[in-house]
Amino acid sequence: MTSEVREARRLDGKLVAEAIRASLVPRIEKFLSTVGRPPGLGIVLAGDDGGSEIYVRNKVQSCEALGIFAELKRVGKESKVDEVLALVQDFNRADAIDGVLVQSPLPVGMGQDAEQRVFDAIDPRKDVDGFHPVNAGRLVQKRSGMAPGTPSGVIELLDRSGIAIEGRRAVVIGRSDIVGKPMAMLLLHRNATVTICHSRTDDLAAVASEADILIAAIGRPGFVTRDFVKPGATV
């Protein structure tokens, strides 16, 4: 009796990102020639979270490299949520801004409902993160709209890496509104059979080990171990 051993293959996210950026160049040039200005992204950064600083810096640098206008507005960690809401409204009204992004997390002092209030205030047509209830609902109904970036990026990575989705068993670990739930919906729309797991799932490793496509959306490095993954699965 012999067993087949499959060689592991690392999906190259950097290579895929470079290809996507290259494909954006002619679209941005066409926008500039048609509209008479570059696409504009308005970013609000509240507080001094180290991870948020890195994310925002990378986003601004990517915009600059592609010829997208990026305007960053900051408020301190002691600021009130109303200050963030005012900046969002400024971007909503600005003709030069086509997309609005509020970097999360917001400072704890702004209140437990601060992020939801801020996301709800963004014009759905400019909601690049896809967090507004209108865009969340459109995603569920498989209608055109803004889908959250991380789940959309996972789908792009699978597609561009030649990983089949249709008919596959997909397990998503995590049920957040930002990653887990929209990830499950995007996979479902691609005809995968989807299971969502979370901290209360019984025998999580056993459920995960049934997946052809396993996606960890919990923000805990090293959480998925060998016993979560069946041979040949995409993680």
C-alpha positions as CSV (number, residue, x, y, z in Angstrom):
1,M,0.0,0.0,0.0
2,T,1.4,3.4,-1.0
3,S,0.4,6.8,0.0
4,E,0.7,9.9,-2.2
5,V,2.6,12.8,-0.6
6,R,1.8,16.2,-2.0
7,E,4.4,18.9,-2.0
8,A,3.2,22.1,-0.2
9,R,2.9,25.2,-2.3
10,R,3.0,28.7,-0.7
11,L,0.6,31.1,-2.3
12,D,2.5,34.3,-3.2
13,G,0.4,37.2,-2.1
14,K,3.1,39.7,-3.0
15,L,3.2,38.5,-6.6
16,V,-0.5,38.7,-6.8
17,A,-0.6,42.2,-5.3
18,E,2.0,43.4,-7.9
19,A,-0.2,42.0,-10.7
20,I,-3.3,43.7,-9.3
21,R,-1.4,47.0,-9.0
22,A,-0.2,46.7,-12.6
23,S,-3.7,46.1,-13.8
24,L,-4.9,49.3,-12.0
25,V,-2.6,51.6,-13.9
26,P,-4.6,51.9,-17.2
27,R,-7.8,52.2,-15.2
28,I,-6.5,55.1,-13.2
29,E,-5.1,56.7,-16.3
30,K,-8.5,56.4,-18.0
31,F,-10.2,57.9,-14.9
32,L,-7.8,60.8,-15.0
33,S,-8.4,61.5,-18.7
34,T,-12.2,61.2,-18.4
35,V,-12.8,63.0,-15.1
36,G,-9.9,65.4,-15.2
37,R,-8.5,64.5,-11.8
38,P,-7.0,61.4,-10.2
39,P,-9.2,59.1,-8.0
40,G,-9.3,60.3,-4.4
41,L,-9.2,58.4,-1.1
42,G,-10.0,60.1,2.2
43,I,-8.5,58.4,5.2
44,V,-9.3,59.1,8.9
45,L,-6.8,57.9,11.5
46,A,-7.8,58.3,15.2
47,G,-5.3,57.7,18.0
48,D,-1.8,56.3,17.9
49,D,-2.2,52.5,17.5
50,G,1.0,51.2,16.1
51,G,-0.6,48.7,13.7
52,S,-3.0,51.3,12.4
53,E,-0.1,53.7,11.7
54,I,1.6,51.0,9.6
55,Y,-1.6,50.1,7.7
56,V,-2.3,53.7,6.9
57,R,1.3,54.5,5.9
58,N,1.2,51.6,3.5
59,K,-2.1,52.6,2.0
60,V,-0.9,56.2,1.4
61,Q,2.3,54.9,-0.2
62,S,0.4,52.6,-2.5
63,C,-1.9,55.5,-3.5
64,E,1.1,57.7,-4.3
65,A,2.8,55.0,-6.3
66,L,-0.3,54.5,-8.4
67,G,-1.2,58.1,-8.9
68,I,-4.2,58.1,-6.6
69,F,-4.8,61.2,-4.5
70,A,-4.8,60.3,-0.8
71,E,-5.8,62.8,1.9
72,L,-5.1,61.8,5.5
73,K,-6.8,63.5,8.5
74,R,-5.8,62.7,12.0
75,V,-7.4,63.1,15.5
76,G,-5.8,62.3,18.8
77,K,-6.6,59.3,21.0
78,E,-8.4,61.7,23.5
79,S,-10.7,63.0,20.7
80,K,-14.5,62.4,20.7
81,V,-16.3,60.3,18.2
82,D,-18.1,63.4,17.0
83,E,-14.8,64.7,15.7
84,V,-14.3,61.6,13.5
85,L,-17.9,61.9,12.3
86,A,-17.3,65.5,11.3
87,L,-14.3,64.4,9.2
88,V,-16.3,61.6,7.6
89,Q,-19.0,64.1,6.6
90,D,-16.3,66.4,5.1
91,F,-15.0,63.6,2.9
92,N,-18.6,62.6,2.0
93,R,-19.2,66.1,0.6
94,A,-15.8,66.5,-1.1
95,D,-15.9,66.2,-4.9
96,A,-12.3,65.2,-5.1
97,I,-12.8,62.2,-2.7
98,D,-14.2,59.0,-4.3
99,G,-13.6,56.7,-1.3
100,V,-13.6,57.1,2.4
101,L,-11.8,54.8,4.9
102,V,-11.7,55.1,8.7
103,Q,-8.9,53.0,10.1
104,S,-10.0,50.7,12.9
105,P,-9.7,50.2,15.8
106,L,-10.9,53.5,17.1
107,P,-9.6,54.6,20.6
108,V,-11.5,52.8,23.4
109,G,-12.5,56.1,24.9
110,M,-14.8,56.9,22.0
111,G,-17.2,54.3,23.3
112,Q,-18.3,50.8,22.4
113,D,-20.5,51.8,19.6
114,A,-18.1,54.3,18.0
115,E,-17.0,52.2,15.1
116,Q,-20.5,51.3,14.1
117,R,-21.6,54.9,14.3
118,V,-18.7,56.0,12.1
119,F,-19.1,53.2,9.6
120,D,-22.8,54.0,9.3
121,A,-22.0,57.7,8.6
122,I,-19.9,56.9,5.5
123,D,-21.6,57.5,2.2
124,P,-22.3,53.9,1.0
125,R,-21.1,55.0,-2.5
126,K,-17.7,56.0,-1.0
127,D,-17.5,53.1,1.5
128,V,-14.3,51.4,0.3
129,D,-14.2,49.0,3.2
130,G,-17.8,47.8,2.6
131,F,-18.7,48.1,6.3
132,H,-21.9,50.3,5.8
133,P,-25.1,48.3,6.4
134,V,-26.2,49.1,2.8
135,N,-23.1,47.4,1.4
136,A,-23.3,44.6,3.9
137,G,-26.8,43.9,2.8
138,R,-25.9,44.1,-0.9
139,L,-23.2,41.6,-0.3
140,V,-25.6,39.1,1.3
141,Q,-28.0,39.5,-1.7
142,K,-25.1,39.2,-4.2
143,R,-25.8,42.6,-5.6
144,S,-23.2,45.1,-6.8
145,G,-21.5,47.1,-4.1
146,M,-18.4,47.5,-2.0
147,A,-17.1,44.3,-0.4
148,P,-14.6,44.3,2.5
149,G,-11.0,44.3,1.3
150,T,-9.5,41.4,3.2
151,P,-12.1,38.8,2.1
152,S,-12.0,40.2,-1.5
153,G,-8.3,39.9,-1.4
154,V,-8.5,36.2,-0.3
155,I,-10.8,35.5,-3.3
156,E,-8.4,37.2,-5.7
157,L,-5.5,35.2,-4.2
158,L,-7.3,31.9,-4.7
159,D,-8.4,32.8,-8.2
160,R,-5.0,34.1,-9.4
161,S,-3.3,31.0,-7.8
162,G,-5.6,28.6,-9.7
163,I,-7.4,27.3,-6.6
164,A,-10.9,26.1,-7.5
165,I,-13.6,27.3,-5.2
166,E,-16.8,25.9,-6.7
167,G,-17.9,22.7,-5.1
168,R,-15.2,22.8,-2.5
169,R,-15.7,22.5,1.3
170,A,-14.6,25.8,2.8
171,V,-14.2,26.5,6.6
172,V,-13.9,30.0,7.9
173,I,-12.6,30.4,11.4
174,G,-13.9,33.7,12.7
175,R,-17.3,35.4,12.6
176,S,-16.5,39.2,12.6
177,D,-18.5,41.6,10.5
178,I,-15.3,42.8,8.9
179,V,-13.7,39.5,7.8
180,G,-15.4,36.3,8.8
181,K,-19.0,36.8,7.8
182,P,-18.2,38.6,4.4
183,M,-15.6,35.9,3.7
184,A,-18.2,33.2,4.1
185,M,-20.6,35.1,1.8
186,L,-18.1,35.6,-0.9
187,L,-17.2,31.9,-0.8
188,L,-20.9,31.0,-0.8
189,H,-21.5,33.2,-3.9
190,R,-18.7,31.2,-5.6
191,N,-20.6,27.9,-4.9
192,A,-18.4,26.6,-2.1
193,T,-20.0,24.7,0.8
194,V,-19.2,27.0,3.7
195,T,-18.9,26.4,7.5
196,I,-18.2,29.2,9.9
197,C,-16.4,28.3,13.1
198,H,-15.8,30.4,16.2
199,S,-14.6,30.2,19.8
200,R,-17.7,28.2,20.8
201,T,-17.4,25.6,18.1
202,D,-17.0,22.1,19.5
203,D,-13.9,20.2,18.4
204,L,-12.8,23.1,16.1
205,A,-9.8,21.2,14.8
206,A,-11.9,18.3,13.6
207,V,-14.3,20.6,11.7
208,A,-11.4,22.6,10.2
209,S,-9.7,19.4,9.1
210,E,-12.6,18.6,6.8
211,A,-11.9,21.8,4.7
212,D,-10.6,21.9,1.2
213,I,-10.1,25.6,1.7
214,L,-9.4,26.7,5.3
215,I,-9.4,30.5,6.2
216,A,-8.3,31.7,9.6
217,A,-9.9,35.1,10.2
218,I,-9.3,35.6,13.9
219,G,-6.1,37.6,14.0
220,R,-4.2,35.1,16.1
221,P,-0.9,34.0,14.5
222,G,-0.2,30.3,15.0
223,F,-3.7,29.4,16.0
224,V,-4.1,27.0,13.1
225,T,-1.9,24.0,13.7
226,R,-1.2,20.8,11.8
227,D,-4.2,19.0,13.2
228,F,-6.5,21.6,11.7
229,V,-5.4,20.9,8.1
230,K,-6.1,17.8,6.0
231,P,-3.6,16.8,3.3
232,G,-4.0,18.8,0.1
233,A,-6.0,21.6,1.7
234,T,-5.5,25.3,0.9
235,V,-4.9,27.4,4.0
